[in-house]
Amino acid sequence: MQRRIQKSDTEPKSFFQFKSYQKNLRRPALSRRTRWARKMLPVCLLLAAVCLQGSLLQEARSKDQRKPFFERFRRLEEQFRRFQEVTLLRLQGIAGNYNISYNIDTRFRLLQYDTVAAALNASHAALREDLGSLKTWMKKLQRRTKKLASKLSSLAESLSESRKQSSGERLQLSHTADLTALRASRNTLQKELASLREASRSQGTKMEALEQQLKNTLHKEVLASGHHELAAAQRLNQTPQDKLPEAGGSQGHRGGQEAGPSSQCMHEQQPHVLGTGSDCGSLSLPSPVCNVDSMLLFPNKSTENFATFGQGFQTSLHELSVCSWVSTHARSLGTILSYATEENDNKLVLHGRNTAALASIHFVIGDPAFRELPVEQLLDGGWHHMCVIWSSIQGKYWFYVDRRLASMGSKFQEGYEIPPGGSLVLGQEQDVVGGGFDPSEAFVGRLSGFAIWNRTLMPGEVSSIAIGKGLPHGTILRLADVSSLNGSVQKVNCTCLEHCL
């Protein structure tokens, strides 16, 4: 083949020359093309064999190069298979463990459910037993409450009866006290009458002696003797009149008032007394009421005039009695006392205002509950005794003026209690604790024998205070317990009202 290529000089020596040659051959006729094709066919085959050999050599070389890669790949594949097997074994173990743990959890849950169900059943049974016992106890309590209700109703009936009896006994005691006072006054009156009779007898003897003396000396000095006789008669007639007020002054308050007119009329009936032109009822005898301790004077309507106690009530009060001698010339009574706490400034008040309703005061316990009390008798400027009594049992209250019951009622703050620890003021009404005074509510006048009890006083005790026999036992506050006097308030120590001026 090499020889053929060398002989044909006209044939192309390379592939590019072959291409140019083909271009040149396209110009001539078809015969040349065929010839050329026949000539170039072995060259093409040779080139194809050379290319095929090169490709085979390259494939052999690539195969030699690919052998370690395939071995590595096989090793990796085997390692992957082993890893897959190990992972499958591990996963199977994990799955088995998970199934075991899941079964254990379900068993634990079942056990918990069983225990909870058992506990619920036990608690349900215990609740049933407790409910049964409670039902039995409720039945027993209902029976006991019925019995207690019957007992309470019987006790209430007996209490009402006992109260009726006690009220009757109180009335009897008051009547007996009045009777004893009347008896004492009658005895003293009889003594005074006896002394007056003795005085009249001595006066008669003196008059007879004087008449005899006048008859003997009449012929000597008629004018002088007549003048001396008239003067002597006047002096002798003044003796029983001067003794009469002193005798009436030793009586009690009620006895003195009853003995005065009768003694005066007896004096007028004596034939030896000369007429003085005096009326039988014109002379008012003094009433020496003693055991009043002291007196407080409130001179004018000023918010600075008041008296305070160092300590208010020490314990809560379910019953209360307030008594005092009062004298005022004002048009309204004003405020006697005021007890205020932080909770309420009108826990206990006796006050009146300078308004149209002048003849009454408000008796307040736990504002806004109050009752009106008539005080028209207290506004005449003289001494009058007043007592206000209250009980939380059925809310009863009584108001006495000069031993007489002026007002009473019930259902006033029933079951209420007056708390301790407040501020107690005399003469002013508190709108706040210890202050907030109003001059229109101030008291102007005199207070004497003021006292407070933590119980209800009997009518006999009230009358004994009013006639000056002293204070009953159980006082919790008196005028001696006043800690401070403010403004122009003055304190006068006096044992009898006639000395409290």
C-alpha positions as CSV (number, residue, x, y, z in Angstrom):
1,M,0.0,0.0,0.0
2,Q,2.9,2.3,0.7
3,R,4.2,1.6,-2.8
4,R,0.9,2.6,-4.3
5,I,0.9,5.8,-2.4
6,Q,4.4,6.7,-3.5
7,K,3.8,5.9,-7.2
8,S,0.9,8.3,-7.5
9,D,2.4,11.7,-7.1
10,T,-0.8,13.3,-8.0
11,E,-2.7,11.8,-5.0
12,P,-3.0,13.8,-1.8
13,K,-0.5,13.0,0.9
14,S,-2.6,14.2,3.8
15,F,-6.2,14.5,4.8
16,F,-6.4,18.2,4.2
17,Q,-4.8,17.7,0.7
18,F,-7.5,15.1,0.2
19,K,-10.2,17.5,0.9
20,S,-8.7,20.0,-1.5
21,Y,-8.3,17.4,-4.0
22,Q,-11.9,16.4,-3.7
23,K,-12.8,20.0,-4.4
24,N,-10.7,19.9,-7.5
25,L,-12.2,16.6,-8.6
26,R,-15.7,17.9,-8.4
27,R,-15.1,20.1,-11.3
28,P,-14.2,17.4,-13.8
29,A,-16.5,14.7,-15.0
30,L,-18.0,11.8,-13.0
31,S,-15.5,9.3,-14.2
32,R,-12.7,11.0,-12.4
33,R,-14.7,10.8,-9.2
34,T,-15.2,7.1,-9.4
35,R,-11.5,6.6,-10.1
36,W,-10.6,8.7,-7.2
37,A,-12.9,6.8,-5.0
38,R,-11.5,3.6,-5.9
39,K,-8.0,4.9,-5.3
40,M,-8.9,6.3,-1.9
41,L,-10.8,3.4,-0.6
42,P,-7.8,1.5,0.7
43,V,-6.5,4.7,2.3
44,C,-9.7,5.1,4.1
45,L,-9.6,1.5,5.2
46,L,-6.1,2.0,6.5
47,L,-7.0,5.0,8.3
48,A,-9.9,3.3,9.8
49,A,-7.7,0.4,11.0
50,V,-5.2,2.8,12.5
51,C,-8.0,4.7,14.3
52,L,-9.5,1.4,15.4
53,Q,-6.2,0.3,16.8
54,G,-5.7,3.5,18.6
55,S,-9.1,3.3,20.1
56,L,-8.5,-0.3,21.1
57,L,-5.2,0.7,22.7
58,Q,-6.9,3.6,24.5
59,E,-9.7,1.2,25.7
60,A,-7.1,-1.2,27.0
61,R,-5.3,1.5,28.8
62,S,-8.6,2.8,30.3
63,K,-9.4,-0.7,31.4
64,D,-6.1,-1.0,33.1
65,Q,-6.8,2.3,34.8
66,R,-10.4,1.3,35.8
67,K,-9.4,-1.9,37.6
68,P,-8.4,-0.3,41.0
69,F,-11.5,1.9,40.9
70,F,-13.8,-1.0,40.5
71,E,-12.0,-2.9,43.3
72,R,-12.5,0.1,45.5
73,F,-16.1,0.4,44.5
74,R,-16.6,-3.3,45.2
75,R,-15.0,-2.9,48.6
76,L,-17.2,0.1,49.3
77,E,-20.2,-1.9,48.2
78,E,-19.3,-4.7,50.5
79,Q,-18.8,-2.3,53.4
80,F,-22.1,-0.6,52.6
81,R,-23.8,-4.0,52.6
82,R,-22.2,-4.9,55.9
83,F,-23.2,-1.4,57.3
84,Q,-26.7,-2.0,56.0
85,E,-26.9,-5.4,57.6
86,V,-25.6,-3.9,60.9
87,T,-28.0,-1.0,60.7
88,L,-30.8,-3.4,60.0
89,L,-29.9,-5.5,63.0
90,R,-29.7,-2.3,65.1
91,L,-33.0,-1.0,63.8
92,Q,-34.6,-4.4,64.5
93,G,-33.2,-4.3,68.1
94,I,-34.4,-0.7,68.6
95,A,-37.8,-1.7,67.2
96,G,-38.0,-4.6,69.6
97,N,-37.0,-2.4,72.5
98,Y,-39.5,0.2,71.5
99,N,-42.2,-2.4,71.4
100,I,-41.2,-3.6,74.8
101,S,-41.2,-0.1,76.3
102,Y,-44.5,0.7,74.6
103,N,-46.0,-2.4,76.1
104,I,-44.5,-1.5,79.5
105,D,-46.1,2.0,79.2
106,T,-49.4,0.6,78.4
107,R,-49.1,-1.8,81.3
108,F,-48.2,1.0,83.6
109,R,-51.1,3.0,82.4
110,L,-53.5,0.1,82.9
111,L,-52.1,-0.3,86.4
112,Q,-52.6,3.4,87.1
113,Y,-56.1,3.2,85.8
114,D,-56.8,0.3,88.0
115,T,-55.4,2.0,91.1
116,V,-57.3,5.2,90.3
117,A,-60.5,3.2,89.7
118,A,-59.9,1.4,93.0
119,A,-59.3,4.7,94.9
120,L,-62.4,6.2,93.3
121,N,-64.5,3.3,94.3
122,A,-63.1,3.4,97.8
123,S,-63.7,7.2,98.0
124,H,-67.2,6.7,96.6
125,A,-68.0,4.1,99.2
126,A,-66.5,6.4,101.9
127,L,-68.6,9.3,100.6
128,R,-71.7,7.1,100.7
129,E,-70.9,6.1,104.2
130,D,-70.3,9.8,105.2
131,L,-73.5,10.9,103.5
132,G,-75.4,8.2,105.3
133,S,-73.9,9.3,108.6
134,L,-74.6,13.0,107.7
135,K,-78.2,12.1,107.0
136,T,-78.5,10.4,110.4
137,W,-76.8,13.4,112.1
138,M,-79.1,15.8,110.2
139,K,-82.1,13.9,111.4
140,K,-80.8,14.0,114.9
141,L,-80.0,17.7,114.6
142,Q,-83.5,18.4,113.3
143,R,-85.0,16.6,116.2
144,R,-82.7,18.5,118.6
145,T,-83.5,21.8,116.9
146,K,-87.2,21.1,117.2
147,K,-86.7,20.3,120.9
148,L,-84.6,23.5,121.3
149,A,-87.2,25.5,119.5
150,S,-89.9,24.2,121.8
151,K,-87.7,24.9,124.8
152,L,-86.9,28.4,123.5
153,S,-90.6,29.2,122.9
154,S,-91.3,28.0,126.5
155,L,-88.4,30.0,127.8
156,A,-89.6,33.1,125.8
157,E,-93.1,32.6,127.3
158,S,-91.6,32.2,130.8
159,L,-89.3,35.2,130.2
160,S,-92.3,37.4,129.1
161,E,-94.2,36.2,132.1
162,S,-91.2,36.9,134.4
163,R,-90.8,40.3,132.8
164,K,-94.4,41.1,133.4
165,Q,-94.0,39.9,136.9
166,S,-90.8,42.0,137.3
167,S,-92.5,45.0,135.8
168,G,-95.3,44.5,138.3
169,E,-92.8,44.0,141.0
170,R,-91.0,47.2,139.9
171,L,-94.3,49.1,140.0
172,Q,-94.9,47.6,143.4
173,L,-91.4,48.6,144.6
174,S,-91.9,52.1,143.2
175,H,-95.3,52.3,145.0
176,T,-93.8,51.0,148.2
177,A,-90.9,53.5,147.9
178,D,-93.4,56.2,147.4
179,L,-95.4,55.0,150.4
180,T,-92.3,54.8,152.6
181,A,-91.4,58.4,151.5
182,L,-95.0,59.5,152.2
183,R,-94.8,57.8,155.6
184,A,-91.5,59.4,156.4
185,S,-92.9,62.8,155.3
186,R,-96.0,62.2,157.4
187,N,-93.9,61.3,160.5
188,T,-91.8,64.4,160.0
189,L,-95.0,66.5,159.5
190,Q,-96.5,65.1,162.7
191,K,-93.3,66.0,164.5
192,E,-93.4,69.5,163.0
193,L,-97.0,69.9,164.0
194,A,-96.2,68.8,167.6
195,S,-93.4,71.4,167.7
196,L,-95.7,74.0,166.3
197,R,-98.3,73.2,169.0
198,E,-95.7,73.5,171.7
199,A,-94.6,76.8,170.2
200,S,-98.2,78.0,170.1
201,R,-98.7,77.0,173.7
202,S,-95.6,78.8,174.8
203,Q,-96.7,81.8,172.7
204,G,-100.1,81.7,174.5
205,T,-98.5,81.7,177.9
206,K,-96.3,84.6,176.8
207,M,-99.3,86.4,175.5
208,E,-101.2,85.9,178.8
209,A,-98.2,87.2,180.8
210,L,-98.0,90.1,178.4
211,E,-101.7,90.9,178.8
212,Q,-101.3,90.8,182.6
213,Q,-98.4,93.1,182.4
214,L,-100.2,95.4,180.1
215,K,-103.2,95.6,182.5
216,N,-100.9,96.5,185.5
217,T,-99.0,99.2,183.6
218,L,-101.9,100.5,181.6
219,H,-102.8,103.3,184.1
220,K,-99.2,104.6,184.2
221,E,-98.2,105.1,180.6
222,V,-101.0,104.3,178.1
223,L,-99.4,105.5,175.0
224,A,-95.9,104.1,175.8
225,S,-97.3,100.8,177.0
226,G,-99.5,100.4,173.9
227,H,-96.4,101.0,171.7
228,H,-94.4,98.4,173.6
229,E,-97.2,95.9,173.6
230,L,-97.6,96.1,169.8
231,A,-93.8,95.6,169.3
232,A,-93.8,92.7,171.7
233,A,-96.8,91.1,170.0
234,Q,-95.1,91.4,166.6
235,R,-91.9,89.8,167.9
236,L,-93.8,87.0,169.5
237,N,-95.8,86.3,166.4
238,Q,-92.7,86.1,164.2
239,T,-91.3,83.1,166.2
240,P,-93.4,80.2,164.8
241,Q,-93.1,81.7,161.2
242,D,-89.4,81.7,161.5
243,K,-89.2,78.1,162.7
244,L,-91.6,76.8,160.0
245,P,-89.1,77.1,157.0
246,E,-86.4,75.5,159.0
247,A,-88.6,72.6,159.9
248,G,-89.8,72.1,156.3
249,G,-86.1,72.3,155.1
250,S,-85.3,69.0,156.8
251,Q,-87.8,67.1,154.7
252,G,-87.0,65.1,151.4
253,H,-87.8,66.5,147.9
254,R,-91.3,65.0,147.8
255,G,-92.0,65.3,151.5
256,G,-91.1,69.0,151.6
257,Q,-93.4,69.8,148.7
258,E,-96.3,67.9,150.4
259,A,-95.7,69.2,153.9
260,G,-95.3,72.9,152.9
261,P,-98.9,73.9,152.3
262,S,-100.4,72.0,155.2
263,S,-97.9,73.5,157.7
264,Q,-98.7,77.0,156.3
265,C,-102.4,76.5,156.7
266,M,-102.0,75.2,160.2
267,H,-100.0,78.3,161.0
268,E,-102.8,80.5,159.7
269,Q,-105.3,78.7,161.9
270,Q,-103.5,79.7,165.2
271,P,-105.6,82.3,166.9
272,H,-102.5,84.1,168.3
273,V,-100.8,84.9,165.0
274,L,-101.3,88.3,163.6
275,G,-102.3,88.6,159.9
276,T,-99.4,89.4,157.6
277,G,-101.3,89.4,154.3
278,S,-99.6,86.2,153.1
279,D,-101.4,83.5,151.1
280,C,-101.4,79.8,152.1
281,G,-99.8,78.7,148.8
282,S,-97.5,81.6,148.2
283,L,-94.5,80.2,150.1
284,S,-92.4,77.6,148.2
285,L,-90.2,75.6,150.5
286,P,-86.7,74.6,149.4
287,S,-86.0,70.9,148.5
288,P,-82.5,69.9,149.8
289,V,-81.6,67.1,147.4
290,C,-78.1,66.0,148.3
291,N,-75.5,63.4,147.2
292,V,-75.1,65.1,143.8
293,D,-71.3,65.1,144.1
294,S,-70.5,68.2,141.9
295,M,-71.9,70.5,139.1
296,L,-70.7,71.6,135.6
297,L,-71.6,75.1,134.4
298,F,-71.8,75.7,130.6
299,P,-72.2,79.5,130.3
300,N,-72.9,80.1,126.6
301,K,-73.3,78.5,123.2
302,S,-69.7,78.1,122.1
303,T,-68.0,75.2,120.4
304,E,-65.1,75.5,122.8
305,N,-67.3,74.7,125.9
306,F,-67.3,71.0,126.5
307,A,-66.1,68.3,128.9
308,T,-64.4,65.0,128.0
309,F,-63.8,61.8,129.8
310,G,-60.3,60.2,129.8
311,Q,-61.7,56.9,128.7
312,G,-65.0,56.0,127.1
313,F,-66.8,52.7,127.6
314,Q,-64.4,49.9,128.5
315,T,-66.7,47.1,127.3
316,S,-69.6,46.8,124.9
317,L,-73.0,47.8,126.3
318,H,-76.3,45.9,125.8
319,E,-78.1,47.9,128.5
320,L,-77.7,51.5,129.5
321,S,-79.0,54.1,132.1
322,V,-78.0,57.8,132.0
323,C,-79.3,60.1,134.8
324,S,-78.5,63.7,135.6
325,W,-79.9,66.9,137.2
326,V,-80.4,69.6,134.5
327,S,-81.1,73.3,134.8
328,T,-81.3,75.6,131.7
329,H,-82.9,78.9,130.7
330,A,-82.3,78.2,127.0
331,R,-85.0,77.8,124.4
332,S,-83.7,74.3,123.5
333,L,-82.0,71.7,125.6
334,G,-79.0,71.2,123.4
335,T,-76.6,68.2,123.6
336,I,-76.2,66.5,127.0
337,L,-73.8,63.8,125.8
338,S,-72.3,62.5,122.6
339,Y,-70.4,59.2,122.2
340,A,-68.6,58.7,118.9
341,T,-66.3,56.0,117.4
342,E,-64.3,55.7,114.2
343,E,-67.1,53.7,112.7
344,N,-70.0,56.0,113.6
345,D,-70.0,59.4,115.1
346,N,-73.5,59.0,116.6
347,K,-73.3,55.7,118.6
348,L,-75.0,57.3,121.6
349,V,-76.4,60.9,121.6
350,L,-78.8,63.0,123.6
351,H,-79.1,66.2,121.7
352,G,-81.5,68.9,120.6
353,R,-81.2,71.7,118.1
354,N,-82.3,75.4,118.1
355,T,-85.1,74.7,115.6
356,A,-88.8,74.7,115.6
357,A,-89.1,71.4,117.5
358,L,-87.8,72.9,120.8
359,A,-89.7,70.8,123.3
360,S,-88.0,67.5,122.4
361,I,-84.6,65.9,122.0
362,H,-83.3,63.0,119.9
363,F,-82.2,59.9,121.7
364,V,-79.8,58.3,119.2
365,I,-78.3,54.8,119.4
366,G,-76.4,53.8,116.3
367,D,-77.2,56.5,113.7
368,P,-79.7,56.9,112.0
369,A,-82.0,55.2,114.5
370,F,-83.4,57.6,117.1
371,R,-86.4,58.4,119.2
372,E,-87.9,61.8,120.2
373,L,-88.2,62.5,124.0
374,P,-90.3,65.3,125.4
375,V,-88.3,67.9,127.4
376,E,-90.7,70.8,127.8
377,Q,-90.7,70.4,131.6
378,L,-86.9,70.9,131.6
379,L,-86.8,74.3,130.0
380,D,-88.2,76.4,132.9
381,G,-84.8,77.3,134.4
382,G,-85.2,75.1,137.5
383,W,-83.5,71.9,138.6
384,H,-85.1,68.8,137.1
385,H,-84.0,65.2,137.3
386,M,-84.0,63.1,134.1
387,C,-83.1,59.5,133.4
388,V,-82.9,57.7,130.0
389,I,-82.8,53.9,130.2
390,W,-82.4,51.5,127.2
391,S,-82.1,47.7,126.8
392,S,-81.3,45.7,123.7
393,I,-83.7,43.0,124.8
394,Q,-86.7,43.8,122.7
395,G,-85.3,47.3,122.2
396,K,-87.2,48.8,125.2
397,Y,-86.5,52.3,126.5
398,W,-87.8,54.5,129.3
399,F,-87.5,58.3,129.9
400,Y,-88.1,59.7,133.4
401,V,-88.5,63.4,134.3
402,D,-88.7,64.1,138.1
403,R,-89.5,60.4,138.9
404,R,-92.4,60.4,136.5
405,L,-92.4,58.3,133.3
406,A,-92.5,60.8,130.4
407,S,-92.0,58.4,127.5
408,M,-91.4,54.7,126.8
409,G,-91.3,52.3,123.8
410,S,-89.9,49.1,122.3
411,K,-88.2,47.7,119.2
412,F,-85.5,50.4,119.3
413,Q,-82.2,48.9,118.2
414,E,-83.2,45.4,119.3
415,G,-80.2,43.2,119.8
416,Y,-77.8,46.1,119.2
417,E,-74.6,46.7,121.3
418,I,-72.7,49.9,121.9
419,P,-69.0,49.2,121.1
420,P,-66.2,50.3,123.5
421,G,-63.2,52.5,122.8
422,G,-65.0,55.7,121.7
423,S,-64.9,59.3,122.7
424,L,-67.5,60.6,125.2
425,V,-68.2,64.4,125.3
426,L,-70.6,66.4,127.5
427,G,-72.1,69.6,126.1
428,Q,-71.4,69.2,122.4
429,E,-72.4,66.9,119.5
430,Q,-69.5,65.2,117.7
431,D,-69.6,65.0,113.9
432,V,-66.1,63.4,114.0
433,V,-64.3,61.7,116.9
434,G,-63.5,64.5,119.4
435,G,-64.6,67.4,117.2
436,G,-66.9,68.7,114.4
437,F,-69.0,70.7,116.9
438,D,-72.0,72.9,116.0
439,P,-72.9,75.9,118.2
440,S,-76.6,75.4,117.5
441,E,-76.4,72.0,119.2
442,A,-74.4,73.1,122.3
443,F,-75.8,72.8,125.8
444,V,-76.2,76.0,127.9
445,G,-77.0,75.5,131.6
446,R,-75.9,73.4,134.6
447,L,-75.4,69.6,134.9
448,S,-75.2,67.9,138.3
449,G,-75.1,64.3,139.6
450,F,-74.4,63.0,136.1
451,A,-73.9,59.2,136.1
452,I,-74.0,56.2,133.6
453,W,-74.8,52.6,134.4
454,N,-74.3,49.5,132.3
455,R,-77.7,48.1,133.3
456,T,-81.3,49.2,133.4
457,L,-82.3,51.0,136.6
458,M,-85.5,50.0,138.5
459,P,-88.2,52.7,139.0
460,G,-87.5,52.7,142.7
461,E,-83.9,53.4,142.0
462,V,-84.8,56.3,139.8
463,S,-87.0,57.8,142.5
464,S,-84.4,57.3,145.2
465,I,-81.9,59.3,143.0
466,A,-84.5,62.0,142.5
467,I,-85.1,62.5,146.2
468,G,-81.4,62.6,147.0
469,K,-80.8,59.2,148.6
470,G,-77.6,58.7,146.6
471,L,-76.6,56.7,143.4
472,P,-77.4,53.0,143.1
473,H,-74.5,50.6,142.7
474,G,-72.9,49.8,139.3
475,T,-72.0,53.2,137.9
476,I,-69.3,53.1,135.1
477,L,-68.9,56.9,134.7
478,R,-69.6,59.9,136.9
479,L,-68.7,63.6,136.9
480,A,-65.7,62.7,139.0
481,D,-64.3,60.8,136.0
482,V,-64.2,63.9,133.8
483,S,-60.6,64.4,132.6
484,S,-60.7,67.8,131.0
485,L,-62.8,71.0,131.0
486,N,-62.6,73.1,127.8
487,G,-63.5,76.6,127.1
488,S,-65.5,78.5,129.8
489,V,-66.8,75.3,131.5
490,Q,-66.6,75.5,135.3
491,K,-66.8,72.7,137.9
492,V,-68.4,73.5,141.3
493,N,-68.0,71.0,144.1
494,C,-71.3,70.8,146.0
495,T,-73.1,68.1,147.8
496,C,-76.7,69.5,147.6
497,L,-78.5,71.2,144.8
498,E,-79.3,74.3,146.9
499,H,-75.5,74.9,147.1
500,C,-74.9,74.3,143.3
501,L,-75.4,77.9,142.2
